[in-house]
Amino acid sequence: MNLGRIRRDMKSYLEEHRNPVNRTLHYFAFLAAFLAWVFLWVDIRLTLALAVFHYALAWTGHFYFEGNKPASFRYPLVGFYTGFLWFFLRTAEMATRTDLVGKWVSKPE
């Protein structure tokens, strides 16, 4: 997969997540998903609970705040990797107080 494709997928992801409340819900949803992966080998019940929490937050954001269908229905793998990419870039943005998502997405292909 090339960087141009990833940038296009990320732009599409951001277009589906314009509402600030939805983005906040998605940030915590992907935090829960990340923790689910961390705890996968520790406690499967916690992993499953975090996975359910992830989807509850994400789908609430889409259905109530964004008014669209989650990418997990149409493009599950694209939604998965772009969601995690956005989550890690957003975390780095908060740590460094810089605009990484906007700069990264707007670079020429």
Backbone torsions as a table, in degrees:
resi	resn	phi	psi	omega
1	MET	NA	132.7	-178.1
2	ASN	-95.1	165.4	-177.8
3	LEU	-64.4	-33.3	178.1
4	GLY	-61.3	-42.0	178.3
5	ARG	-65.7	-42.0	179.7
6	ILE	-63.8	-42.6	178.1
7	ARG	-62.1	-42.3	177.8
8	ARG	-62.9	-42.9	178.5
9	ASP	-63.8	-39.1	179.7
10	MET	-68.2	-39.7	176.3
11	LYS	-60.6	-43.5	178.2
12	SER	-63.5	-40.6	177.8
13	TYR	-60.3	-45.9	-178.6
14	LEU	-66.5	-33.6	177.1
15	GLU	-65.2	-32.2	179.4
16	GLU	-82.4	-6.9	-177.0
17	HIS	-131.2	59.4	-177.7
18	ARG	-85.0	-32.4	-176.0
19	ASN	-68.6	128.7	-178.0
20	PRO	-61.2	-34.7	178.0
21	VAL	-67.6	-41.6	177.6
22	ASN	-60.7	-42.8	179.1
23	ARG	-63.8	-39.3	177.8
24	THR	-64.9	-44.8	177.6
25	LEU	-60.7	-39.8	179.1
26	HIS	-68.4	-35.0	177.4
27	TYR	-60.0	-48.3	-179.8
28	PHE	-71.3	-29.2	175.2
29	ALA	-63.4	-44.9	-179.6
30	PHE	-75.5	-25.6	170.6
31	LEU	-63.2	-44.1	177.1
32	ALA	-62.7	-41.3	179.0
33	ALA	-65.0	-41.2	177.3
34	PHE	-61.6	-45.9	178.2
35	LEU	-64.2	-34.0	176.6
36	ALA	-60.5	-42.1	177.0
37	TRP	-65.1	-39.9	179.7
38	VAL	-62.0	-42.3	-176.4
39	PHE	-89.8	6.2	-176.7
40	LEU	-52.2	-43.2	-176.8
41	TRP	-94.7	-0.6	-178.6
42	VAL	-95.4	-52.7	-177.4
43	ASP	-151.3	106.9	-176.3
44	ILE	-63.5	-30.5	178.9
45	ARG	-65.7	-42.3	176.9
46	LEU	-64.9	-40.6	177.7
47	THR	-59.5	-47.0	-179.9
48	LEU	-65.2	-40.3	177.8
49	ALA	-62.8	-42.5	178.5
50	LEU	-66.1	-36.5	178.1
51	ALA	-65.3	-43.1	177.6
52	VAL	-64.1	-42.0	177.9
53	PHE	-61.2	-41.4	177.4
54	HIS	-55.5	-53.3	-177.6
55	TYR	-67.3	-36.0	177.9
56	ALA	-61.1	-45.3	178.7
57	LEU	-65.6	-48.2	-176.2
58	ALA	-64.0	-46.1	-177.8
59	TRP	-69.7	-33.8	174.7
60	THR	-60.6	-44.2	178.3
61	GLY	-59.9	-41.4	-178.8
62	HIS	-73.4	-49.6	-173.3
63	PHE	-72.9	-35.9	-174.1
64	TYR	-100.6	-30.4	-175.4
65	PHE	-108.3	-31.5	-176.6
66	GLU	-99.5	-32.7	-178.9
67	GLY	74.1	30.4	177.9
68	ASN	-136.8	174.3	179.5
69	LYS	-90.2	141.8	177.9
70	PRO	-63.6	149.5	178.3
71	ALA	-63.9	-23.1	-179.5
72	SER	-61.8	-20.3	177.1
73	PHE	-79.2	-38.6	-174.4
74	ARG	-99.6	-45.9	-175.1
75	TYR	-133.5	74.2	-172.3
76	PRO	-59.9	-40.9	-178.2
77	LEU	-70.9	-39.9	178.3
78	VAL	-65.2	-45.5	177.4
79	GLY	-60.9	-36.8	-179.5
80	PHE	-66.3	-53.1	-175.2
81	TYR	-74.3	-36.0	178.9
82	THR	-71.7	-33.6	176.3
83	GLY	-63.2	-44.0	177.7
84	PHE	-68.9	-39.3	177.0
85	LEU	-59.9	-47.8	178.0
86	TRP	-60.4	-43.2	-179.7
87	PHE	-59.2	-47.6	-178.5
88	PHE	-69.7	-38.6	175.9
89	LEU	-64.9	-41.7	179.7
90	ARG	-64.9	-39.1	176.6
91	THR	-62.9	-43.4	177.6
92	ALA	-64.5	-36.5	176.6
93	GLU	-60.6	-44.8	-179.3
94	MET	-66.4	-35.1	-180.0
95	ALA	-72.5	-35.9	-175.1
96	THR	-103.3	-9.4	-177.6
97	ARG	56.4	44.1	176.9
98	THR	-129.7	161.2	178.4
99	ASP	-91.2	90.9	-179.8
100	LEU	-87.0	-39.6	-177.4
101	VAL	-63.8	-51.4	-179.0
102	GLY	-60.7	-43.8	179.9
103	LYS	-66.5	-41.6	-177.1
104	TRP	-68.8	-42.5	-177.7
105	VAL	-70.2	-36.0	-174.6
106	SER	-84.0	-1.6	177.6
107	LYS	-65.8	147.6	178.4
108	PRO	-66.8	149.3	179.6
109	GLU	-81.5	NA	NA
